[in-house]
């Protein structure tokens, strides 16, 4: 006999409003009309399907996947690991997880990033992996640096890593950001402060994990991703509810 699944009502109170004057670009980007729902086609929901053959063994190691032989990126070496879970804490296996980030100086490898920090020739800033049967994923990388942005006169983005989670097709992609425990820029970041629920901000913050830290090598941070429910991770491209 199977038990009925629990339904989790969307909690609208944890989601940031589209119009947040403290986050300057939201003034122009916030919608002027009511929301509408668009149904996805079968093709959008079911394809393409990602498999382990799409992932190379070193794709989740940002310390080596762009570095020259015998070289490594500059910065604090870290492990970012966690699990992808559903609303009932069950693992979500075989899910594609991608990350991208600035280097240790706070600069992205992007032609439009003109911040004064130098490009690191041994750091590409992106990686990908597929969750195992327990929903677990892990990346080796460097801790990204803070960087200034043109919001108001002296705004700086906290250190963060962008995280993308795919379902079985492109239409099921979710995107979020991962911050780091203890960063003093988190409480004063205009983007973070659009989130009205402190618990939701905490769920976007990776915590120090000494049990997974490798002595004399790499500091570990734990970041679980919950896809729906009362403790769901906030996704920036699904603000209407996860």
Backbone as JSON, one array per atom type, in Angstrom:
{
  "sequence": "XXXXXXXXXXXXXXXXXXXXXXXXXXXXXXXXXXXXXXXXXXXXXXXXXXXXXXXXXXXXXXXXXXXXXXXXXXXXXXXXXXXXXXXXXXXXXXXXXXXXXXXXXXXXXXXXXXXXXXXXXXXXXXXXXXXXXXXXXXXXXXXXXXXXXXXXXXXXXXXXXXXXXXXXXXXXXXXXXXXXXXXXXXXXXXXXXXXXXXXXXXXXXXXXXXXXXXXXXXXXXXXXXXXXXXXXXXXXXXXXXX",
  "N": [[0.85, -1.2, 0.0], [0.59, 2.16, -0.85], [1.43, 5.34, 0.48], [-0.27, 8.53, 0.48], [1.13, 11.37, -1.23], [2.5, 14.28, 0.29], [1.23, 17.51, -0.12], [2.69, 20.62, -0.8], [1.95, 23.84, -0.13], [2.66, 26.8, -1.95], [4.78, 29.2, -0.55], [4.38, 32.37, -0.58], [5.43, 34.46, 0.83], [8.17, 34.31, 1.21], [9.42, 35.03, -1.08], [11.18, 37.45, -3.04], [9.93, 40.75, -3.86], [9.16, 41.77, -7.21], [9.57, 44.43, -7.81], [11.91, 46.29, -6.37], [13.21, 48.96, -5.08], [15.73, 49.41, -3.87], [17.4, 47.68, -5.19], [18.57, 48.59, -7.97], [18.26, 47.99, -10.79], [15.93, 46.52, -10.82], [13.86, 48.27, -10.91], [13.46, 49.06, -13.55], [13.16, 46.56, -14.7], [11.03, 45.23, -13.49], [7.75, 43.8, -13.83], [4.95, 45.34, -15.5], [2.43, 44.45, -15.86], [-0.12, 41.96, -15.09], [0.74, 38.6, -13.98], [1.13, 35.83, -16.2], [0.46, 32.43, -17.12], [2.22, 30.02, -18.94], [1.87, 27.14, -20.81], [4.07, 24.39, -21.15], [5.39, 22.61, -23.95], [5.34, 19.08, -24.86], [7.81, 18.35, -25.88], [9.49, 20.32, -24.77], [9.41, 19.66, -22.1], [10.45, 17.1, -21.93], [12.88, 16.77, -23.28], [16.19, 18.0, -24.25], [17.66, 14.93, -22.92], [19.94, 14.5, -20.3], [22.95, 12.71, -19.74], [25.44, 10.56, -18.17], [27.39, 10.32, -20.06], [27.74, 12.8, -21.1], [29.4, 14.19, -19.47], [32.67, 14.88, -18.55], [35.38, 13.39, -16.66], [36.89, 15.3, -15.21], [35.34, 17.59, -15.14], [34.11, 18.74, -12.93], [36.11, 19.82, -11.45], [37.42, 22.69, -10.85], [39.87, 23.55, -10.2], [41.65, 22.35, -11.86], [40.54, 22.08, -14.43], [40.92, 24.11, -16.27], [43.45, 24.9, -16.02], [46.93, 25.28, -16.84], [49.27, 22.58, -17.48], [50.72, 21.45, -14.5], [50.18, 23.79, -13.18], [48.03, 25.91, -11.12], [44.98, 27.57, -10.07], [44.96, 30.87, -8.51], [44.2, 31.55, -5.13], [41.92, 30.83, -2.34], [41.57, 27.48, -1.81], [38.75, 25.48, -2.2], [36.11, 23.13, -1.42], [32.95, 22.7, -2.71], [30.07, 21.24, -1.79], [27.15, 19.1, -1.67], [23.69, 18.07, -1.59], [21.07, 17.36, -3.93], [17.73, 17.61, -3.32], [14.28, 16.53, -2.97], [11.0, 17.84, -1.97], [10.38, 16.23, 0.17], [12.74, 15.5, 1.3], [13.95, 13.5, -0.14], [16.48, 12.01, -2.2], [17.56, 13.41, -5.35], [18.59, 11.88, -8.0], [21.01, 11.65, -10.77], [20.97, 14.21, -11.9], [21.78, 17.11, -13.69], [24.15, 19.4, -12.61], [25.41, 22.62, -12.73], [28.0, 25.09, -12.34], [29.1, 28.51, -12.15], [31.43, 31.23, -11.8], [33.14, 34.12, -10.35], [36.72, 34.77, -10.28], [39.31, 34.46, -7.71], [39.94, 37.09, -7.3], [37.62, 38.4, -7.81], [36.77, 38.69, -10.44], [35.14, 37.89, -13.5], [35.66, 35.58, -16.19], [34.98, 37.01, -18.72], [34.25, 38.94, -21.55], [32.96, 41.35, -21.16], [33.35, 42.0, -18.56], [34.87, 44.37, -16.8], [36.18, 44.89, -14.45], [38.85, 45.92, -12.24], [40.42, 43.89, -11.16], [42.75, 41.25, -11.93], [42.66, 38.88, -14.68], [42.77, 35.42, -14.09], [45.02, 33.26, -15.45], [44.86, 30.53, -15.16], [42.34, 29.78, -14.47], [39.12, 28.96, -15.31], [36.51, 29.25, -14.42], [34.09, 27.8, -14.5], [32.07, 24.81, -14.18], [30.78, 21.4, -14.2], [28.62, 18.7, -13.21], [27.07, 15.49, -12.47], [24.51, 14.45, -10.31], [24.84, 11.78, -7.9], [23.5, 8.51, -6.92], [22.55, 9.15, -4.42], [21.85, 11.73, -4.62], [23.97, 13.43, -4.37], [26.49, 15.94, -4.98], [29.62, 17.47, -5.96], [32.16, 19.97, -6.08], [35.45, 21.06, -6.8], [37.13, 24.08, -6.27], [38.09, 27.59, -6.32], [37.6, 29.98, -3.73], [35.41, 32.53, -4.59], [36.03, 36.06, -5.17], [34.79, 39.17, -3.74], [33.09, 41.78, -5.59], [32.75, 45.07, -7.07], [29.68, 46.72, -8.08], [27.5, 48.46, -10.33], [25.24, 49.65, -8.8], [24.48, 51.48, -6.62], [26.51, 54.12, -5.23], [28.57, 52.77, -3.74], [28.35, 49.87, -3.78], [28.87, 46.42, -3.21], [29.08, 43.09, -4.36], [28.57, 40.17, -2.45], [30.86, 37.4, -1.98], [30.09, 34.8, -4.19], [28.66, 31.9, -5.79], [27.26, 30.94, -8.82], [24.6, 28.7, -9.42], [23.24, 26.13, -11.35], [20.56, 23.95, -11.96], [19.43, 21.19, -13.7], [16.49, 19.53, -14.92], [15.01, 16.98, -16.75], [15.01, 18.3, -19.13], [15.56, 21.38, -21.03], [13.59, 23.24, -20.31], [13.19, 22.77, -17.69], [15.06, 23.93, -16.11], [16.65, 25.37, -13.28], [17.9, 28.17, -11.5], [20.19, 29.54, -9.17], [21.91, 31.29, -6.5], [24.81, 30.83, -4.53], [25.95, 31.73, -1.41], [28.46, 32.5, 1.16], [29.04, 31.39, 4.43], [29.3, 33.71, 7.07], [30.11, 35.95, 5.63], [30.51, 39.39, 5.61], [29.34, 41.06, 3.77], [26.92, 40.05, 2.98], [24.57, 40.82, 4.56], [24.24, 43.47, 3.73], [23.91, 43.54, 1.04], [22.16, 44.73, -1.74], [20.74, 43.04, -3.5], [20.47, 40.58, -2.13], [19.0, 41.53, 0.02], [16.49, 41.94, -1.02], [15.08, 39.71, -0.48], [12.6, 38.75, 1.68], [12.53, 36.95, 3.8], [14.49, 35.84, 6.43], [15.24, 33.15, 6.85], [15.16, 32.08, 4.28], [17.3, 33.4, 3.12], [19.32, 32.29, 4.64], [19.22, 29.69, 3.68], [20.39, 30.03, 1.25], [23.01, 30.15, 1.79], [26.14, 28.73, 1.99], [27.54, 26.53, 4.34], [30.32, 26.19, 6.58], [32.1, 23.17, 6.53], [33.79, 21.18, 8.33], [34.11, 18.45, 8.54], [34.23, 17.5, 5.95], [36.38, 18.83, 5.03], [39.67, 18.84, 3.71], [42.62, 18.22, 5.31], [45.32, 20.53, 5.33], [44.9, 21.15, 2.69], [42.2, 21.68, 1.35], [39.39, 23.67, 2.08], [36.08, 22.9, 3.04], [32.69, 23.52, 2.06], [29.21, 23.26, 2.67], [26.28, 22.87, 0.77], [23.09, 22.38, 0.32], [20.48, 21.69, -2.05], [17.17, 22.25, -2.31], [14.31, 21.31, -3.98], [11.52, 21.82, -3.9], [8.78, 22.77, -1.68], [8.42, 23.58, 1.87], [10.96, 24.22, 2.75], [12.36, 24.95, 0.52], [14.98, 25.81, -1.77], [15.65, 29.13, -2.84], [15.02, 30.15, -6.09], [16.25, 32.15, -8.67], [15.09, 32.4, -11.19], [12.55, 31.52, -10.9], [10.65, 33.05, -9.4], [7.99, 33.11, -8.83], [7.36, 30.96, -7.37], [8.6, 27.81, -6.27]],
  "CA": [[0.0, 0.0, 0.0], [1.36, 3.4, -0.92], [0.85, 6.47, 1.21], [-0.41, 9.71, -0.38], [2.19, 12.36, -1.13], [2.1, 15.53, 0.93], [1.28, 18.68, -1.01], [3.23, 21.8, -0.13], [1.47, 25.1, -0.68], [3.71, 27.78, -2.17], [4.87, 30.25, 0.46], [4.69, 33.58, -1.33], [6.06, 35.47, 1.68], [9.63, 34.23, 1.21], [9.96, 35.45, -2.37], [11.36, 38.91, -3.14], [9.06, 41.43, -4.83], [9.83, 42.11, -8.48], [9.95, 45.84, -7.73], [12.67, 46.56, -5.15], [14.0, 50.15, -5.44], [17.11, 49.3, -3.42], [18.07, 46.95, -6.26], [18.21, 49.61, -8.95], [17.79, 47.52, -12.09], [14.58, 45.95, -10.71], [12.89, 49.33, -11.21], [13.16, 48.98, -14.98], [12.86, 45.19, -15.11], [9.83, 44.68, -12.87], [6.64, 43.8, -14.79], [3.89, 46.34, -15.34], [1.14, 43.79, -16.05], [-0.32, 40.77, -14.28], [1.44, 37.4, -14.41], [0.41, 34.84, -17.0], [1.07, 31.1, -17.13], [2.39, 29.43, -20.26], [2.07, 25.69, -20.77], [5.18, 23.88, -21.93], [5.11, 21.5, -24.84], [5.93, 17.81, -24.45], [9.23, 18.39, -26.24], [10.21, 21.16, -23.82], [9.45, 19.01, -20.8], [11.08, 15.78, -21.94], [14.16, 16.67, -23.97], [17.02, 16.8, -24.32], [17.96, 14.23, -21.68], [21.37, 14.51, -20.02], [23.46, 11.46, -19.2], [26.82, 10.6, -17.71], [28.3, 10.42, -21.21], [27.93, 14.21, -21.42], [30.26, 14.76, -18.44], [34.02, 14.34, -18.43], [35.76, 13.12, -15.27], [37.41, 16.48, -14.53], [34.5, 18.78, -15.34], [33.72, 19.35, -11.65], [37.32, 20.27, -10.76], [37.82, 23.99, -11.41], [41.29, 23.76, -9.9], [42.46, 21.76, -12.91], [39.91, 21.93, -15.75], [41.34, 25.18, -17.18], [44.83, 25.24, -15.68], [48.03, 24.71, -17.6], [49.89, 21.47, -16.76], [51.6, 21.82, -13.4], [49.76, 25.07, -12.61], [46.74, 25.91, -10.45], [44.48, 28.93, -9.87], [45.29, 31.6, -7.3], [43.08, 31.77, -4.23], [41.61, 29.84, -1.31], [41.06, 26.24, -2.39], [37.57, 25.03, -1.47], [35.18, 22.13, -1.94], [31.53, 23.02, -2.55], [29.37, 19.97, -1.97], [25.82, 19.04, -1.08], [22.77, 17.13, -2.22], [19.84, 17.86, -4.51], [16.66, 16.89, -2.64], [12.92, 17.0, -3.24], [10.37, 18.46, -0.82], [10.32, 15.28, 1.28], [14.13, 15.15, 1.63], [14.42, 12.35, -0.91], [17.52, 12.41, -3.15], [17.25, 13.53, -6.77], [19.8, 11.41, -8.67], [21.2, 11.82, -12.21], [20.59, 15.57, -12.25], [22.92, 17.93, -14.11], [24.4, 20.61, -11.81], [26.47, 23.44, -13.29], [28.32, 26.3, -11.59], [30.02, 29.48, -12.74], [31.8, 32.15, -10.73], [34.32, 34.98, -10.52], [37.94, 34.21, -9.7], [39.59, 34.88, -6.34], [39.99, 38.55, -7.27], [36.3, 38.96, -8.06], [36.56, 38.99, -11.86], [34.69, 36.81, -14.35], [36.31, 35.44, -17.49], [33.96, 37.46, -19.67], [34.77, 40.13, -22.23], [32.3, 42.56, -20.69], [33.74, 42.27, -17.18], [35.99, 45.32, -16.85], [36.7, 45.16, -13.1], [40.3, 46.1, -12.24], [41.12, 42.67, -10.77], [43.3, 40.58, -13.11], [42.22, 37.55, -15.09], [43.66, 34.33, -13.69], [45.19, 32.44, -16.65], [44.65, 29.12, -14.86], [41.0, 29.58, -13.9], [38.06, 29.2, -16.28], [35.34, 29.76, -13.7], [32.84, 27.06, -14.68], [32.18, 23.37, -14.05], [29.51, 20.68, -14.25], [28.65, 17.32, -12.73], [25.76, 14.87, -12.36], [24.32, 13.91, -8.97], [24.87, 10.33, -7.81], [22.24, 7.89, -6.51], [22.1, 9.79, -3.18], [21.6, 13.14, -4.91], [25.15, 14.21, -3.98], [27.36, 16.56, -5.97], [30.77, 18.13, -5.35], [33.06, 20.7, -6.95], [36.65, 21.7, -6.27], [37.29, 25.37, -6.92], [38.63, 28.6, -5.4], [36.55, 30.86, -3.21], [35.38, 33.75, -5.41], [36.17, 37.33, -4.47], [33.74, 40.17, -3.89], [33.38, 42.75, -6.65], [31.83, 46.21, -7.07], [28.73, 46.75, -9.19], [26.93, 49.8, -10.51], [23.89, 49.81, -8.27], [24.63, 52.84, -6.13], [27.9, 54.59, -5.26], [29.58, 51.89, -3.15], [27.79, 48.55, -3.54], [29.73, 45.28, -3.54], [28.44, 41.79, -4.28], [29.27, 39.19, -1.62], [31.38, 36.23, -2.7], [28.99, 33.89, -4.51], [28.77, 30.99, -6.92], [25.99, 30.69, -9.5], [24.32, 27.27, -9.51], [22.16, 25.76, -12.25], [20.12, 22.57, -11.81], [18.55, 20.78, -14.8], [15.7, 18.31, -14.86], [15.23, 16.15, -17.93], [15.0, 19.13, -20.32], [15.94, 22.78, -20.82], [12.51, 23.98, -19.68], [13.17, 22.45, -16.26], [16.27, 24.48, -15.51], [16.52, 26.29, -12.17], [19.16, 28.89, -11.28], [20.25, 30.23, -7.9], [23.25, 31.73, -6.1], [25.29, 30.29, -3.26], [26.83, 32.63, -0.66], [29.32, 31.79, 2.09], [28.81, 31.69, 5.85], [30.15, 34.69, 7.73], [30.5, 37.06, 4.76], [29.87, 40.61, 6.12], [28.65, 41.78, 2.7], [25.59, 39.48, 2.74], [23.45, 41.6, 5.12], [24.09, 44.79, 3.13], [23.79, 43.42, -0.41], [20.81, 45.1, -2.15], [20.06, 41.91, -4.12], [20.09, 39.66, -1.06], [18.01, 42.14, 0.89], [15.14, 41.89, -1.6], [14.44, 38.5, 0.06], [12.05, 39.19, 2.96], [12.59, 35.91, 4.83], [15.87, 35.52, 6.82], [15.5, 31.72, 6.68], [15.43, 31.86, 2.87], [18.68, 33.86, 2.91], [20.19, 31.29, 5.25], [19.24, 28.53, 2.8], [21.25, 30.36, 0.12], [24.35, 30.34, 2.35], [26.9, 27.51, 2.24], [28.11, 26.52, 5.69], [31.61, 25.53, 6.74], [31.98, 21.75, 6.83], [35.13, 20.68, 8.67], [34.16, 17.0, 8.34], [34.59, 17.24, 4.55], [37.6, 19.58, 4.73], [40.88, 18.02, 3.58], [43.69, 18.92, 6.04], [46.46, 21.08, 4.58], [44.59, 21.15, 1.26], [40.99, 22.31, 0.83], [38.29, 23.93, 3.01], [34.81, 22.46, 2.47], [31.43, 24.2, 2.38], [28.06, 22.41, 2.34], [25.17, 23.63, 0.2], [22.03, 21.51, -0.2], [19.51, 22.33, -2.93], [15.86, 21.64, -2.14], [13.6, 21.74, -5.19], [10.19, 22.37, -3.6], [8.35, 22.58, -0.3], [8.57, 24.66, 2.84], [12.38, 24.54, 2.91], [12.95, 24.95, -0.81], [15.97, 26.82, -2.13], [15.09, 30.19, -3.66], [15.59, 30.17, -7.43], [16.06, 33.48, -9.2], [14.27, 32.41, -12.4], [11.22, 31.0, -10.59], [10.25, 33.8, -8.22], [6.57, 32.9, -8.56], [7.24, 29.81, -6.48], [9.38, 26.69, -6.79]],
  "C": [[0.88, 1.24, 0.0], [0.65, 4.51, -0.18], [0.74, 7.68, 0.28], [0.72, 10.7, -0.16], [1.66, 13.63, -0.48], [2.24, 16.67, -0.07], [1.75, 19.89, -0.23], [2.74, 23.06, -0.84], [2.64, 26.05, -0.87], [3.65, 28.87, -1.09], [5.33, 31.53, -0.22], [5.49, 34.59, -0.5], [7.58, 35.43, 1.63], [10.24, 34.79, -0.06], [10.09, 36.97, -2.45], [10.38, 39.53, -4.12], [9.84, 41.79, -6.09], [10.32, 43.55, -8.47], [10.59, 46.1, -6.38], [13.6, 47.74, -5.42], [15.44, 50.12, -4.97], [18.0, 48.55, -4.4], [17.71, 47.68, -7.55], [17.66, 49.07, -10.26], [16.42, 46.87, -12.02], [13.52, 46.99, -11.04], [12.48, 49.26, -12.67], [12.7, 47.59, -15.41], [11.56, 44.64, -14.54], [8.64, 44.81, -13.81], [5.6, 44.86, -14.46], [2.51, 45.72, -15.43], [1.07, 42.53, -15.19], [0.43, 39.57, -14.85], [0.53, 36.53, -15.27], [1.17, 33.52, -16.94], [1.09, 30.56, -18.54], [2.64, 27.94, -20.11], [3.25, 25.31, -21.64], [4.74, 22.73, -22.81], [5.75, 20.22, -24.31], [7.43, 17.79, -24.74], [10.05, 19.22, -25.28], [10.38, 20.47, -22.47], [10.29, 17.74, -20.78], [12.45, 15.74, -22.61], [14.87, 18.01, -24.01], [17.27, 16.2, -22.94], [19.47, 14.17, -21.5], [21.78, 13.17, -19.41], [24.91, 11.6, -18.79], [27.8, 10.71, -18.86], [28.57, 11.86, -21.6], [28.93, 14.88, -20.49], [31.62, 14.08, -18.47], [34.42, 14.25, -16.96], [36.22, 14.37, -14.54], [36.56, 17.72, -14.63], [34.12, 19.47, -14.04], [34.92, 19.83, -10.85], [37.84, 21.55, -11.4], [39.26, 24.35, -11.06], [42.18, 23.25, -11.03], [41.87, 21.86, -14.31], [40.24, 23.05, -16.73], [42.82, 25.51, -17.01], [45.82, 24.6, -16.64], [48.66, 23.56, -16.81], [50.87, 21.95, -15.69], [51.23, 23.12, -12.71], [48.41, 24.91, -11.91], [46.28, 27.34, -10.26], [44.98, 29.54, -8.57], [44.04, 31.73, -6.44], [42.9, 30.66, -3.22], [40.96, 28.63, -1.96], [39.88, 25.74, -1.55], [36.91, 23.85, -2.18], [33.77, 22.65, -1.68], [30.75, 21.73, -2.82], [28.01, 20.03, -1.3], [25.0, 17.98, -1.78], [21.61, 17.89, -2.84], [18.71, 16.98, -3.98], [15.3, 17.39, -3.1], [12.3, 17.5, -1.94], [10.24, 17.55, 0.38], [11.69, 14.73, 1.64], [14.61, 13.89, 0.95], [15.45, 12.81, -1.93], [16.99, 12.49, -4.57], [18.5, 13.13, -7.53], [19.84, 11.8, -10.15], [20.74, 13.19, -12.72], [21.84, 16.39, -12.58], [23.0, 19.2, -13.26], [25.59, 21.34, -12.43], [26.73, 24.63, -12.38], [29.17, 27.22, -12.45], [30.24, 30.6, -11.73], [32.93, 33.08, -11.17], [35.53, 34.28, -9.92], [38.18, 34.78, -8.3], [39.68, 36.39, -6.2], [38.66, 39.2, -7.52], [36.03, 39.29, -9.51], [36.15, 37.73, -12.62], [35.54, 36.76, -15.63], [35.26, 35.74, -18.56], [34.42, 38.78, -20.26], [34.14, 41.42, -21.75], [32.59, 42.86, -19.22], [35.0, 43.13, -17.2], [36.51, 45.7, -15.47], [38.22, 45.13, -13.12], [41.07, 44.84, -11.84], [41.6, 41.92, -12.01], [42.57, 39.27, -13.42], [43.24, 36.52, -14.62], [43.81, 33.4, -14.89], [44.93, 30.95, -16.42], [43.27, 28.82, -14.27], [39.94, 29.96, -14.92], [36.77, 29.67, -15.66], [34.05, 29.01, -13.92], [33.1, 25.56, -14.59], [30.8, 22.74, -14.06], [29.7, 19.26, -13.73], [27.22, 16.79, -12.7], [25.65, 14.25, -10.97], [24.33, 12.37, -8.99], [23.54, 9.8, -7.29], [21.71, 8.48, -5.21], [21.77, 11.27, -3.38], [22.8, 14.03, -4.66], [25.89, 14.76, -5.18], [28.53, 17.2, -5.23], [31.6, 18.8, -6.42], [34.29, 21.1, -6.15], [36.85, 23.0, -7.02], [38.06, 26.31, -6.0], [37.47, 29.47, -4.93], [36.54, 32.16, -4.0], [35.52, 35.0, -4.56], [34.94, 38.2, -4.65], [34.1, 41.12, -5.02], [32.35, 43.89, -6.6], [30.85, 46.1, -8.23], [27.99, 48.08, -9.18], [25.46, 49.85, -10.09], [23.76, 51.22, -7.71], [26.12, 53.1, -5.97], [28.89, 53.53, -4.8], [28.98, 50.54, -2.79], [28.75, 47.46, -4.02], [28.93, 43.99, -3.41], [29.23, 40.87, -3.36], [29.87, 38.1, -2.51], [30.22, 35.26, -2.96], [29.33, 33.03, -5.71], [27.38, 30.79, -7.51], [25.81, 29.19, -9.68], [23.11, 27.05, -10.4], [21.85, 24.29, -12.07], [19.15, 22.26, -12.94], [17.71, 19.58, -14.38], [16.03, 17.47, -16.09], [15.24, 16.97, -19.22], [15.31, 20.57, -19.99], [14.86, 23.57, -20.1], [12.44, 23.74, -18.19], [14.4, 22.97, -15.54], [15.93, 25.46, -14.4], [17.88, 26.89, -11.87], [19.1, 29.59, -9.92], [21.68, 30.69, -7.65], [23.57, 31.19, -4.72], [26.26, 31.28, -2.63], [27.6, 31.82, 0.37], [29.13, 32.32, 3.51], [29.82, 32.72, 6.37], [30.56, 35.88, 6.88], [29.78, 38.34, 5.22], [29.13, 41.4, 5.04], [27.23, 41.24, 2.46], [24.48, 40.36, 3.3], [23.24, 42.95, 4.46], [24.02, 44.74, 1.6], [22.37, 43.75, -0.85], [20.04, 43.96, -2.81], [19.59, 40.93, -3.06], [18.96, 40.24, -0.23], [16.64, 42.32, 0.25], [14.37, 40.68, -1.08], [13.92, 38.81, 1.45], [12.22, 38.2, 4.1], [14.04, 35.58, 5.17], [16.21, 34.05, 6.64], [15.81, 31.4, 5.22], [16.85, 32.3, 2.51], [19.65, 32.84, 3.47], [20.31, 30.05, 4.35], [20.07, 28.78, 1.54], [22.71, 30.48, 0.55], [25.0, 29.0, 2.63], [27.59, 27.61, 3.59], [29.43, 25.75, 5.71], [31.4, 24.09, 7.18], [33.37, 21.16, 7.07], [35.23, 19.16, 8.47], [34.57, 16.64, 6.91], [35.85, 18.0, 4.13], [38.8, 18.63, 4.68], [42.03, 18.76, 4.25], [44.84, 19.32, 5.12], [46.18, 21.16, 3.08], [43.42, 22.05, 0.9], [39.94, 22.46, 1.92], [36.97, 23.57, 2.33], [33.64, 23.29, 2.96], [30.28, 23.32, 1.89], [26.89, 23.27, 1.89], [24.16, 22.66, -0.4], [21.05, 22.32, -1.03], [18.2, 21.57, -2.81], [14.93, 22.19, -3.21], [12.22, 22.31, -4.93], [9.92, 22.24, -2.12], [8.65, 23.76, 0.59], [10.02, 25.11, 3.0], [13.09, 24.61, 1.56], [13.97, 26.08, -0.97], [15.31, 27.86, -3.02], [15.8, 30.23, -5.01], [15.23, 31.48, -8.1], [15.22, 33.52, -10.47], [12.9, 31.78, -12.17], [10.68, 31.72, -9.34], [8.78, 33.64, -7.89], [6.33, 31.73, -7.63], [7.93, 28.61, -7.09], [8.5, 25.47, -7.03]]
}
